[in-house]
C-alpha cells in the first residue's frame, strides 16, 4: 500500500534535505517544453499577458505564492526567463477571461497530467515521511485545500540568445525555494547544483529529486533546513534551456 512499504529513503532526506525518487513521466516533460516554446513563439507579449494571473500579495522579489499562468522575468539583457505556472485554478481563470484553449493548446493537458503525477509522487513521499517520523503531518498539510490552491507545476524557459563565452554561466543565483518541498522533474541538460559544495545534479533515468524549501525549514523549526541551490548553463551559448519543477506548498 502506498506509503506503508516505505520505498522512499526518508533517512537520506532527513540527513541531506534531498532524496532521489522513482519517477515515470514518459514524454510529458519534452512535450511540455515544446508546447511552451510554441506558446512563446506563436503569441505576442500582449497576448501572452492575457494568460498571466496574479491572485495574491507580491513579495519584494516580485514573486507571489498565487502567481498563475504565464510570467516573464528579466534579470538583464542576457537573462530572460519565461515562466509558466500550472495550478488547479488555471482552467477556471482562463475560462473567465474567455481565452480559447482546448485543441489550440494541447500542452495544457500535458501540464495538467504532469501536475497530477508530480503531486501523487510528493504525496507518496509525505506518507513515507509520516510513517517514518510522525509529528509533522506532511500528508495532511499538503492535502489541505489552501495548500492545494498553491501547488504549482512550473515550466521555465531561459532564452540564451545573445549570450557569448564571456557572459556568466550563472543563470540562477544561489537561493533556497520559498515553498515547502520541490520536486525537480526534468531539465534540458544538467545545470542545477545542490548544497554548499555546488554538487551538479544529474538525474538518473526515470528518477526525480525531492528537496526542502523554506516552509519545511520553518515547520521543522530549523531541523530540516531549506536546501541551497543554483543553476549554471556552462557550455551553452545558444539555443534555450528549459526545466520543469513542481512546487509543493503548505498553508502557513
Ligand atoms: Fe530553486
Boltz pocket constraint, residues with backbone or C-beta under 6 A from the ligand:
constraints:
  - pocket:
      binder: B
      contacts: [[A, 175], [A, 176], [A, 177], [A, 229]]
      max_distance: 6.0
